[in-house]
Amino acid sequence: MGSSPTGHTFFSFVLKFKIKIMGSNKSAAINTGEDFKKVKDLRGREKNIIDDIYRETGFEIGELIWSSDYFGSGVVGAVTYRGKYKNKKAVLKIQGAKPAISEVEMIESFEKQNKSKLIRTPKIFWRKKWNDKSQYEAIIMEEIWGNKIVEEGKISGKENIKEFFDIYREYRDKCIRKPWLGKEKNKEKIGEMIEKAWQLSLKIKPESPFRRGSNKELASTAASLLEKTWGETEKEFVHGHLSVNDIKKQGSEVIIFSNLFWKWKYPFYDAVFGYHWQIYSLHKIAGIGPELIEEQRNLWLEEIYKLGDRKLIGAALLERAIAGLLLDSFAYIDSNNPVAGYLVEATRAEVKRLIKELE
């Protein structure tokens, strides 16, 4: 799955939209909350899968790059390995949750309409489609050796953040010319979404000292304001997981990852997604305090607000902040971390700031 612990939050992870795709009714958006219930845990069967892939392709397995732990449950939903395929450096990705649309199909659809000479997706060498008997999907793709523009869990310089958004502008201008997924038809009521997110947080971290009933009330107030702010605003087709981990520079090219997550979202969702997770990742820095966290926040917000409509940007920021208030600000951070409490309170303050700005 994606690089953040859940991949998506609030309006995205608690919903499953029904989409009309390429003439047929399918569910397009990857929904980690629902997938968690359906995933066929890779633990205990991973070795057999790798052996099967080796027999079929000759892929030589190397080191484990990444393992997806669904919501901190210990259930492994996806793994990625380095290795060799036909004497080329390559990456093997095994997916244990059935995707509504294959990542390969997403990548192929992207490349058909992409007009950027800078940005591309990884090249696919081989694929094994999901089938209900084997209960996995596998992809072998090129290994990308490039560097991230911004490093998760590290201090970012002003120039790094600016470059991140320069690439964002290129992606918006030239990479999304013709959406390949239809818009959603159905959506749940805000109250239902809040309740689902709240219940999910109880399952993931039931004993958190930072959960408050008043946060749920504040989230409901904020969500109602969001509904009014968006009004008749049209959703946009975007990359729904544009984190700092999903963009790499390799020579004169930029490679974009997490291509399972293309979807329709309200304006600027893709602009604030990376910022949202980057701020929470700062808890990994030993000795970091509130002052430096807020310096980083301000650098990101300075670039984000340059993108255009401040009201719609504020709405996108508020949607992310609601996600943080209900779950993200405490669910994936050790409660004993010195800045754990601060990140929760800072999220609450940010929700209040954005409510005041949008009212």
Stockholm file with secondary structure:
# STOCKHOLM 1.0

chainA/1-359         MGSSPTGHTFFSFVLKFKIKIMGSNKSAAINTGEDFKKVKDLRGREKNIIDDIYRETGFEIGELIWSSDYFGSGVVGAVTYRGKYKNKKAVLKIQGAKPAISEVEMIESFEKQNKSKLIRTPKIFWRKKWNDKSQYEAIIMEEIWGNKIVEEGKISGKENIKEFFDIYREYRDKCIRKPWLGKEKNKEKIGEMIEKAWQLSLKIKPESPFRRGSNKELASTAASLLEKTWGETEKEFVHGHLSVNDIKKQGSEVIIFSNLFWKWKYPFYDAVFGYHWQIYSLHKIAGIGPELIEEQRNLWLEEIYKLGDRKLIGAALLERAIAGLLLDSFAYIDSNNPVAGYLVEATRAEVKRLIKELE
#=GR chainA/1-359 SS CCSSSSSCCTTTTTCCCCEEETTEEECCSCCHHHHHHHCCCCTTTHHHHHHHHHHHHCCEEEEEEEEEEGGGSSCEEEEEEEEEETTEEEEEEEECSCCSSCHHHHHHHHHHHCCCSSEECCCEEEEECCCTTTCCEEEEEECCCCEESSCTTSCCCHHHHHHHHHHHHHHHHHTCSSCSSCCBCCCCCHHHHHHHHHHHHHHHCTTCTTCCHHHHHHHHHHHHHHHHHHTTCCCEEEETTCCGGGEEEETTEEEECCGGGEEEESTTHHHHHHHHHHHHHGGGSTTCCHHHHHHHHHHHHHHHHTTSCHHHHHHHHHHHHHHIIIIIHHHTSCTTSTTHHHHHHHHHHHHHHHHHHHC
#=GC SS_cons         CCSSSSSCCTTTTTCCCCEEETTEEECCSCCHHHHHHHCCCCTTTHHHHHHHHHHHHCCEEEEEEEEEEGGGSSCEEEEEEEEEETTEEEEEEEECSCCSSCHHHHHHHHHHHCCCSSEECCCEEEEECCCTTTCCEEEEEECCCCEESSCTTSCCCHHHHHHHHHHHHHHHHHTCSSCSSCCBCCCCCHHHHHHHHHHHHHHHCTTCTTCCHHHHHHHHHHHHHHHHHHTTCCCEEEETTCCGGGEEEETTEEEECCGGGEEEESTTHHHHHHHHHHHHHGGGSTTCCHHHHHHHHHHHHHHHHTTSCHHHHHHHHHHHHHHIIIIIHHHTSCTTSTTHHHHHHHHHHHHHHHHHHHC
//
